[in-house]
């Protein structure tokens, strides 16, 4: 007999809970449920011979939907109620092991975005039926919380709303949660449909604009034209013109003869990625992640990209301007993966802006030769941070507060952040330039004497040209 006969399937053992409900419905439809319900107590209106025939039909019909791997266990019963009870005892033993198994399935049940919410609730209800048949006590509010706990993070707003929107004193119910989930699914589908419709409408409008004839363009020449956001012909980014582009101004000031940058509007080769110093650190068939020289990717800007590295022994950055406190000196070398070494020229603290405010990275090494910023997972662990990875996102938390998160790009976890404006450059560093200004623009010779006597926390003072000294101490020219 076909397994899918009349929508019924065969009993395999693992599907007993669903099979039992489905088989009971099939027996009711076939008028064969009475032998199971009454057993040996024959109703007065039914003849004894007919009653025996009904028992035979019911047992035969039930065996038709038992898998051959289990058939020999139930081929001797001639009474329908005995066969039914034997199957129930074999697959629905109310012991602790079966109760724990059902409870684990409830806890591990998860809803996947994009799948049918009705199917998810059907699977959830099936587990509830199993728990009920095994006499596992579960209150209605607990079941509602189990269903909410099976939702992914993208449904977090609805979970919070259902947990706080109920009237005071009224508990959360399973029926209310199911209704809210179905309404939310319908709302999201309508939103996706409307977004697709708007996209099609925009494309059709663009098509009509391209197909306008020259005569129509001449007729509409006197009408006001609505302009969108301008696009820079130099860097290809929207929102500004080429004359206001900071990349264009910077390259024009540093190298007027540089021909490696192009004017391609589509952005191809516009940033000179073929220059010396370009390093490929992660690649796949679809895309290539590049880290280039600091002058190209602006690693020292306000917006910084940090690579979360579990193999790094400490935090490091090539940019000195991002430090809120800084100490120069000989701090050793960094050994790279290619057996090369880079010198550490300073150590300090860096304040970064995260979704929960400004956070401090302590003892960050200043290594100018490394073209990227690294965050050491080991250092974060030493400072009491906890990390978790799920769905391509690495989250860092301290206690119950999520401090920051990094997203997976190819094989790397990158964290985008900005320097905290309240903390950066409060004390630029403990270099000679700062102490030169603190000491009323003292000469380099005197400052080195103070440094040798450990009176100021600097060593080997080297000053650039101080404009204040040049403007305040001019030499009088003879005439």
Buried (B, 14 or more C-beta within 10 A) or exposed (E): EEEEEEEBBBBEEEBBBBBBEBBBEBBEEEEBBBBBBBBEEBEEEEEEEEBBEBBEBBBEBBBEBBEEEBEEEBEEBEBBBBBBBBBEEEBBEEEEEBBEEBBEBBEEBEBEEEEEBEEBBEBBBBBBBBBEBBEBEBEBEEBBBBBBEBBEEEBEEBBEEBEEEEEEEEEBBBEBBBEBBEEBBEEBEEEEEEEEEEEEEEEEEEEEEEEEEEEEEEEEEEEEEEEEEEBBBBBBEEEBEBEEBEBBEEBEEEEEEEEEBBEEEEBEEBBBBEBEEBEEBBEEEEEEBBBBBBBBBBBBBEEBBBBBBEEBEBBBBBBBBBBBBBBBBEBEEBEEEEEEEBEBBBBBBBBBBBEEEBBBBBBBBBBBEBBBBBBBBEBBEEEEBEBEEEEEEBBBBBEEEBBBBBBBBEEBBBBEBBBBEEBBEEBBBBBBBBBBBEBEEBEEEEBBBBBEEEEBEBBEBEBEEBEEBEEEEEEEEEE
